[in-house]
Amino acid sequence: MARLALALDPSVEDRILADLVEAGHTIVARVVGRRDVIDCLDVLGPDVVVVGAGPATLDAELLAACDERGIRIIALAGSDRERAEANRIGLHEVLDAAADPAELEALLVGGPPVPSRVGDDAGATDAPRRGAENDGVIAVWGPAGAPGRTTTAIAVAAELAGAGHLVALVDADPYGGAIAPALGLLDEAPGFASACRLAGSGALDRVELERIAQRYSSPRASFDVFTGLVGPNRWPELSQERVAEALRFMRTRFEFVVIDTGFSLERDEELTSDPFAPRRNAATFASLAAADRVVAVGLADPVGLSRLLRGHAELVEHVDPDRIDVVVNRVRTSALGIDAHAQVRQTLRRFAGLADAVLLPHDGRATDAAILTARTLRDAAPRSPLRATLRSYVDERLLPTEAQPRRRRSPFGALRRSPAPA
């Protein structure tokens, strides 16, 4: 059990204190401000500091002091503003102040000891996690026209994390990343491009992967995010060899890796006179080749279905059809007329022989809520029809039948570092 130092609002402390003691933790300090916390770090040597996320008890100085000593810090946020400020300074282990004590207990016991940012990392290992090689790399692809690749990739990652798995969400779109702004994360430093550069030089390891990862924090479905390119002009950083090596290493650290890919499947660049020139779509091809499952997303309107059918014909030239799940997004009568679901299924069956596509309902209210709050559908609209359909898809097709929800823990320990500079 852990030695805890607390700096919380009295009402929050009174609510959780008895549960912490009953769970066997030792309370070494109960203080009121961040300066008091810093003063007690060396004297009392807590394993974990639990603080309120407000300015009186949390700032960058306290975070740096804990990092230097290898001490975990967990914040309890009373508002979205406090949570955003904690994320801004680089702290990603954040719970709601009203969270059940059991959630805090799960976070306290769910991760291994955290190495200091600058300290010794003795005892760490880069050995693959048990079962990681047998779990899934999932690429989410779709044709041009914004069919909903990013929304689907984020939702799939959230549902897998909610089932208790270690999940990484990767933005590998060579035409520019969209995951970071969708989740309200910093995108000045493209995390996946950094991972690819390190992989290309043979320097990608557990510590470096931790340094460049960002954490999407949710009380029940947190996962790690490797953000995409800030602009499309940086696509040469995502070479095919680097992307393949980075994904290979991530597979050993996570149980599921969900990739948001680019749309284009053209290989026209290879017709150029320079056989060694970078390929614009290399990252997409590398992602598809590494994937155990490809989710092909299209829009449910005449234009979107036409693009999906043509794109699917190209996709099967690169991916085994048995590894492809077709998902049709925004199914609605306003674009297709009466019995839209039947029309979509008939079209797919007639022109592509696809009989088991997943149809997602048009749910603008849920997707707008997710974008407005920079949250996943699971968090922003948990009872929406769109989220329910995506959850069923994940449960039935991506998770093993014997899988049961289990306690989550980070593959790194406490993920609270700021993203690495580009």
Secondary structure per residue as TSV (DSSP state, phi and psi in degrees):
chain	resnum	aa	ss	phi	psi
A	1	M	-	360.0	160.4
A	2	A	-	-97.5	154.8
A	3	R	E	-93.1	120.6
A	4	L	E	-113.6	140.4
A	5	A	E	-113.1	129.9
A	6	L	E	-113.4	137.8
A	7	A	E	-140.9	82.7
A	8	L	-	-129.0	160.6
A	9	D	-	-58.7	138.2
A	10	P	H	-53.9	-37.4
A	11	S	H	-68.2	-37.2
A	12	V	H	-70.1	-43.1
A	13	E	H	-62.2	-42.9
A	14	D	H	-62.4	-32.1
A	15	R	H	-74.9	-32.3
A	16	I	H	-108.0	-13.5
A	17	L	H	-60.5	-47.6
A	18	A	H	-61.3	-38.5
A	19	D	H	-67.0	-37.8
A	20	L	H	-64.9	-43.5
A	21	V	H	-66.2	-41.9
A	22	E	H	-63.5	-31.5
A	23	A	T	-75.3	-5.9
A	24	G	T	100.7	3.4
A	25	H	-	-76.9	151.4
A	26	T	E	-103.1	124.3
A	27	I	E	-90.4	109.0
A	28	V	E	-94.2	-16.5
A	29	A	E	-158.6	142.8
A	30	R	E	-132.9	100.8
A	31	V	-	-120.7	176.7
A	32	V	S	-113.9	-15.9
A	33	G	S	-142.2	166.4
A	34	R	H	-65.9	-34.4
A	35	R	H	-64.5	-38.9
A	36	D	H	-64.7	-36.2
A	37	V	H	-64.2	-47.1
A	38	I	H	-60.1	-40.6
A	39	D	H	-64.4	-28.7
A	40	C	H	-91.0	-7.2
A	41	L	H	-62.4	-47.6
A	42	D	H	-77.8	-33.3
A	43	V	H	-73.9	-45.3
A	44	L	H	-101.6	-19.8
A	45	G	-	57.6	55.0
A	46	P	-	-69.1	154.2
A	47	D	S	-81.8	-36.4
A	48	V	E	-138.4	138.1
A	49	V	E	-108.4	126.2
A	50	V	E	-113.4	116.6
A	51	V	E	-129.3	160.8
A	52	G	E	-72.5	151.3
A	53	A	S	-86.3	5.2
A	54	G	S	-76.1	166.8
A	55	P	T	-65.7	-21.4
A	56	A	T	-72.2	-24.0
A	57	T	T	-123.9	-3.9
A	58	L	-	-144.4	128.8
A	59	D	-	-154.8	178.4
A	60	A	H	-64.1	-31.3
A	61	E	H	-64.8	-43.8
A	62	L	H	-64.3	-41.6
A	63	L	H	-60.7	-44.0
A	64	A	H	-65.7	-38.7
A	65	A	H	-63.9	-40.7
A	66	C	H	-68.5	-39.8
A	67	D	H	-61.3	-42.5
A	68	E	H	-63.1	-27.5
A	69	R	H	-102.4	1.9
A	70	G	T	67.8	34.8
A	71	I	-	-106.1	129.3
A	72	R	E	-68.5	148.4
A	73	I	E	-132.7	128.6
A	74	I	E	-121.0	131.4
A	75	A	E	-109.8	145.2
A	76	L	E	-112.1	112.7
A	77	A	E	-95.5	131.6
A	78	G	S	-93.1	-4.5
A	79	S	S	-157.8	165.5
A	80	D	H	-63.3	-32.0
A	81	R	H	-66.3	-42.7
A	82	E	H	-64.6	-41.4
A	83	R	H	-62.3	-43.0
A	84	A	H	-64.0	-39.7
A	85	E	H	-66.7	-39.5
A	86	A	H	-61.8	-43.8
A	87	N	H	-64.1	-35.3
A	88	R	H	-63.3	-39.9
A	89	I	T	-83.7	-3.0
A	90	G	T	104.9	11.1
A	91	L	-	-98.9	123.9
A	92	H	-	-119.6	-1.9
A	93	E	-	-92.2	86.4
A	94	V	E	-129.3	128.7
A	95	L	E	-115.2	160.1
A	96	D	E	-69.2	141.6
A	97	A	T	-61.8	-25.1
A	98	A	T	-92.8	8.6
A	99	A	S	-64.0	150.7
A	100	D	-	-63.0	140.5
A	101	P	H	-53.5	-28.4
A	102	A	H	-64.1	-32.2
A	103	E	H	-68.1	-40.4
A	104	L	H	-64.8	-41.9
A	105	E	H	-61.8	-41.2
A	106	A	H	-61.9	-38.0
A	107	L	H	-71.1	-37.2
A	108	L	H	-65.2	-40.8
A	109	V	H	-98.5	-5.3
A	110	G	H	-83.6	-16.4
A	111	G	S	-115.6	153.1
A	112	P	-	-73.1	169.9
A	113	P	-	-55.9	143.1
A	114	V	-	-98.6	122.8
A	115	P	-	-71.5	153.0
A	116	S	-	-63.7	155.2
A	117	R	S	-61.2	-34.4
A	118	V	S	-117.7	2.8
A	119	G	S	-92.1	-170.7
A	120	D	-	-70.2	142.6
A	121	D	-	-113.7	34.3
A	122	A	T	-61.8	141.9
A	123	G	T	91.3	-13.5
A	124	A	-	-73.4	154.2
A	125	T	-	-141.6	147.9
A	126	D	-	-101.7	17.3
A	127	A	-	-64.0	142.5
A	128	P	-	-59.7	145.1
A	129	R	-	-72.5	146.7
A	130	R	T	-57.9	125.4
A	131	G	T	85.5	-7.1
A	132	A	G	-62.2	-39.9
A	133	E	G	-67.9	-19.0
A	134	N	G	-96.5	-3.0
A	135	D	S	-93.5	-165.9
A	136	G	E	-109.5	137.7
A	137	V	E	-104.0	121.3
A	138	I	E	-119.1	116.7
A	139	A	E	-100.1	130.1
A	140	V	E	-105.2	113.0
A	141	W	E	-120.2	156.7
A	142	G	-	-164.7	156.3
A	143	P	-	-72.6	179.7
A	144	A	S	-62.9	156.2
A	145	G	S	108.4	18.0
A	146	A	-	51.9	61.8
A	147	P	-	-75.8	-11.3
A	148	G	S	114.5	28.5
A	149	R	H	-60.0	-50.1
A	150	T	H	-66.6	-44.1
A	151	T	H	-58.7	-42.9
A	152	T	H	-67.6	-43.6
A	153	A	H	-61.4	-44.0
A	154	I	H	-63.3	-43.9
A	155	A	H	-64.8	-41.0
A	156	V	H	-63.8	-44.0
A	157	A	H	-60.6	-42.2
A	158	A	H	-64.9	-41.1
A	159	E	H	-69.6	-37.7
A	160	L	H	-64.9	-41.1
A	161	A	H	-65.2	-38.7
A	162	G	H	-65.1	-21.9
A	163	A	T	-83.8	1.5
A	164	G	T	97.9	19.1
A	165	H	-	-104.8	155.6
A	166	L	-	-79.9	119.8
A	167	V	E	-129.0	137.6
A	168	A	E	-116.7	134.4
A	169	L	E	-109.2	121.8
A	170	V	E	-116.3	130.2
A	171	D	E	-99.8	100.7
A	172	A	-	-111.3	23.9
A	173	D	-	-76.5	115.6
A	174	P	T	-72.6	-6.1
A	175	Y	T	-98.1	8.5
A	176	G	-	120.0	136.9
A	177	G	-	-81.3	149.8
A	178	A	-	-128.1	-11.2
A	179	I	H	-69.3	-42.9
A	180	A	H	-58.0	-52.2
A	181	P	H	-65.4	-30.7
A	182	A	H	-66.7	-29.8
A	183	L	H	-107.2	8.3
A	184	G	T	68.8	32.5
A	185	L	-	-102.8	157.3
A	186	L	-	-66.3	138.0
A	187	D	-	-128.5	17.3
A	188	E	S	-64.6	-34.9
A	189	A	S	-112.2	109.7
A	190	P	-	-69.0	110.2
A	191	G	H	-63.9	-40.9
A	192	F	H	-71.9	-36.5
A	193	A	H	-62.6	-38.0
A	194	S	H	-63.3	-42.1
A	195	A	H	-62.4	-39.0
A	196	C	H	-67.2	-41.3
A	197	R	H	-61.9	-44.1
A	198	L	H	-64.8	-41.0
A	199	A	H	-63.3	-37.5
A	200	G	H	-65.6	-27.9
A	201	S	T	-98.5	4.4
A	202	G	T	74.5	18.0
A	203	A	-	-105.2	3.5
A	204	L	-	-79.4	118.1
A	205	D	-	-138.4	-174.7
A	206	R	H	-59.9	-42.0
A	207	V	H	-66.1	-45.1
A	208	E	H	-66.3	-38.1
A	209	L	H	-62.9	-39.0
A	210	E	H	-62.6	-41.0
A	211	R	H	-64.0	-36.1
A	212	I	H	-96.3	-8.0
A	213	A	-	-77.2	146.5
A	214	Q	E	-112.3	153.6
A	215	R	E	-112.0	124.3
A	216	Y	E	-88.5	115.3
A	217	S	-	-98.7	131.0
A	218	S	-	-145.8	143.7
A	219	P	S	-56.3	-27.9
A	220	R	S	-129.3	-2.5
A	221	A	-	-154.2	65.3
A	222	S	-	-85.9	149.6
A	223	F	E	-154.0	167.1
A	224	D	E	-96.9	144.2
A	225	V	E	-124.8	132.4
A	226	F	E	-113.4	103.6
A	227	T	-	-70.9	163.1
A	228	G	-	-95.5	-173.2
A	229	L	-	-64.2	139.2
A	230	V	S	-68.9	-35.9
A	231	G	S	-143.4	158.7
A	232	P	G	-68.0	-15.7
A	233	N	G	-73.3	-7.4
A	234	R	G	-99.2	14.9
A	235	W	G	-60.2	-27.3
A	236	P	G	-61.4	-16.4
A	237	E	G	-68.3	-19.1
A	238	L	S	-102.8	67.2
A	239	S	-	-73.9	158.6
A	240	Q	H	-62.4	-42.6
A	241	E	H	-66.7	-42.8
A	242	R	H	-65.6	-43.7
A	243	V	H	-62.0	-44.8
A	244	A	H	-61.1	-41.6
A	245	E	H	-70.2	-40.0
A	246	A	H	-63.4	-42.8
A	247	L	H	-67.3	-36.3
A	248	R	H	-60.8	-42.2
A	249	F	H	-70.0	-40.6
A	250	M	H	-61.6	-33.9
A	251	R	H	-59.5	-31.9
A	252	T	H	-79.7	-16.2
A	253	R	H	-102.4	-18.5
A	254	F	-	-127.5	156.4
A	255	E	S	-82.1	-33.3
A	256	F	E	-134.7	135.3
A	257	V	E	-120.3	117.0
A	258	V	E	-105.6	124.9
A	259	I	E	-115.3	127.3
A	260	D	E	-92.0	109.5
A	261	T	-	-96.7	175.0
A	262	G	-	-79.2	172.1
A	263	F	S	-92.6	-29.5
A	264	S	-	-81.9	136.2
A	265	L	-	-114.7	20.4
A	266	E	-	-78.1	143.3
A	267	R	-	-116.6	27.0
A	268	D	G	-60.8	-27.2
A	269	E	G	-61.9	-27.1
A	270	E	G	-74.0	-6.4
A	271	L	G	-85.3	-4.5
A	272	T	S	-71.9	166.3
A	273	S	S	-75.9	-14.9
A	274	D	-	-100.9	104.5
A	275	P	T	-72.3	-11.3
A	276	F	T	-103.5	3.4
A	277	A	S	-69.0	149.4
A	278	P	-	-62.1	150.9
A	279	R	-	-107.9	127.8
A	280	R	T	-60.1	-38.1
A	281	N	T	-101.9	17.1
A	282	A	H	-60.8	-38.6
A	283	A	H	-64.1	-36.5
A	284	T	H	-67.0	-45.5
A	285	F	H	-65.6	-38.2
A	286	A	H	-65.8	-38.8
A	287	S	H	-65.7	-43.5
A	288	L	H	-65.2	-37.5
A	289	A	H	-68.3	-33.4
A	290	A	H	-80.8	-16.0
A	291	A	-	-77.0	138.8
A	292	D	S	-82.2	-25.8
A	293	R	E	-142.9	133.6
A	294	V	E	-114.1	125.5
A	295	V	E	-100.5	111.7
A	296	A	E	-97.4	114.8
A	297	V	E	-106.5	132.8
A	298	G	E	-137.5	164.5
A	299	L	E	-92.4	145.5
A	300	A	S	-91.7	67.1
A	301	D	S	-147.4	167.7
A	302	P	H	-54.9	-41.6
A	303	V	H	-69.8	-46.6
A	304	G	H	-63.4	-40.5
A	305	L	H	-67.7	-37.5
A	306	S	H	-61.5	-44.9
A	307	R	H	-64.9	-40.1
A	308	L	H	-63.4	-44.1
A	309	L	H	-63.9	-43.0
A	310	R	H	-68.0	-41.6
A	311	G	H	-66.5	-37.0
A	312	H	H	-63.7	-37.5
A	313	A	H	-62.9	-36.3
A	314	E	H	-73.3	-38.0
A	315	L	H	-61.9	-40.4
A	316	V	T	-69.6	-11.2
A	317	E	T	-74.7	-18.5
A	318	H	T	-114.3	-20.1
A	319	V	S	-131.1	138.3
A	320	D	-	-58.7	125.3
A	321	P	G	-55.1	-28.1
A	322	D	G	-67.8	-17.0
A	323	R	G	-95.3	4.3
A	324	I	E	-106.3	129.8
A	325	D	E	-110.0	124.3
A	326	V	E	-91.4	127.7
A	327	V	E	-122.6	124.9
A	328	V	E	-107.0	122.6
A	329	N	E	-100.6	151.5
A	330	R	E	59.7	51.2
A	331	V	E	-74.1	123.6
A	332	R	-	-156.5	146.9
A	333	T	H	-71.1	-26.1
A	334	S	H	-64.3	-23.3
A	335	A	H	-103.7	-20.5
A	336	L	H	-123.7	-8.7
A	337	G	-	89.4	-162.1
A	338	I	S	-64.6	140.8
A	339	D	S	53.1	62.1
A	340	A	H	-61.2	-38.6
A	341	H	H	-61.1	-43.8
A	342	A	H	-66.1	-37.2
A	343	Q	H	-65.6	-40.4
A	344	V	H	-64.3	-47.0
A	345	R	H	-62.6	-40.2
A	346	Q	H	-65.6	-40.9
A	347	T	H	-63.4	-46.4
A	348	L	H	-65.5	-38.1
A	349	R	H	-69.9	-39.9
A	350	R	H	-71.7	-43.0
A	351	F	H	-99.6	-15.3
A	352	A	H	-135.1	-2.2
A	353	G	-	67.4	26.7
A	354	L	-	-96.9	117.2
A	355	A	-	-112.2	-6.7
A	356	D	-	-128.5	38.1
A	357	A	-	-68.4	152.0
A	358	V	E	-96.2	125.9
A	359	L	E	-106.3	122.0
A	360	L	E	-99.9	130.2
A	361	P	E	-71.0	152.5
A	362	H	-	-71.6	120.5
A	363	D	-	-141.2	69.1
A	364	G	H	-61.0	-33.5
A	365	R	H	-63.8	-41.4
A	366	A	H	-69.2	-45.6
A	367	T	H	-67.6	-35.5
A	368	D	H	-64.4	-40.0
A	369	A	H	-63.8	-39.1
A	370	A	H	-66.2	-43.8
A	371	I	H	-67.2	-42.0
A	372	L	H	-61.7	-40.0
A	373	T	H	-97.5	-1.8
A	374	A	T	54.9	45.5
A	375	R	-	-125.2	169.2
A	376	T	-	-77.9	163.8
A	377	L	H	-59.6	-35.6
A	378	R	H	-59.5	-36.2
A	379	D	H	-89.9	-39.6
A	380	A	H	-83.2	-32.2
A	381	A	-	-144.9	67.1
A	382	P	T	-64.0	-22.7
A	383	R	T	-104.6	11.5
A	384	S	-	-73.9	151.0
A	385	P	H	-59.8	-36.7
A	386	L	H	-63.6	-47.0
A	387	R	H	-63.1	-39.8
A	388	A	H	-62.4	-40.4
A	389	T	H	-68.5	-41.8
A	390	L	H	-65.4	-38.3
A	391	R	H	-63.9	-41.7
A	392	S	H	-62.6	-40.3
A	393	Y	H	-60.8	-47.2
A	394	V	I	-62.3	-45.0
A	395	D	I	-63.6	-40.0
A	396	E	I	-86.6	-30.2
A	397	R	I	-116.2	-25.2
A	398	L	I	-104.7	-29.0
A	399	L	S	-92.6	142.1
A	400	P	-	-62.5	148.8
A	401	T	T	-63.0	-27.4
A	402	E	T	-88.4	-1.4
A	403	A	-	-65.8	138.9
A	404	Q	-	-126.1	146.6
A	405	P	-	-57.0	139.3
A	406	R	-	-143.1	170.5
A	407	R	-	-68.4	135.1
A	408	R	-	-92.8	148.8
A	409	R	-	-146.9	156.1
A	410	S	-	-76.7	145.4
A	411	P	S	-72.1	-10.2
A	412	F	S	-110.5	-17.8
A	413	G	S	104.2	-137.2
A	414	A	S	-80.4	118.2
A	415	L	-	-94.1	95.1
A	416	R	-	-137.4	13.1
A	417	R	-	-80.9	151.0
A	418	S	-	-73.9	153.5
A	419	P	-	-62.6	151.1
A	420	A	-	-72.3	150.4
A	421	P	-	-66.6	147.2
A	422	A	-	-67.0	360.0
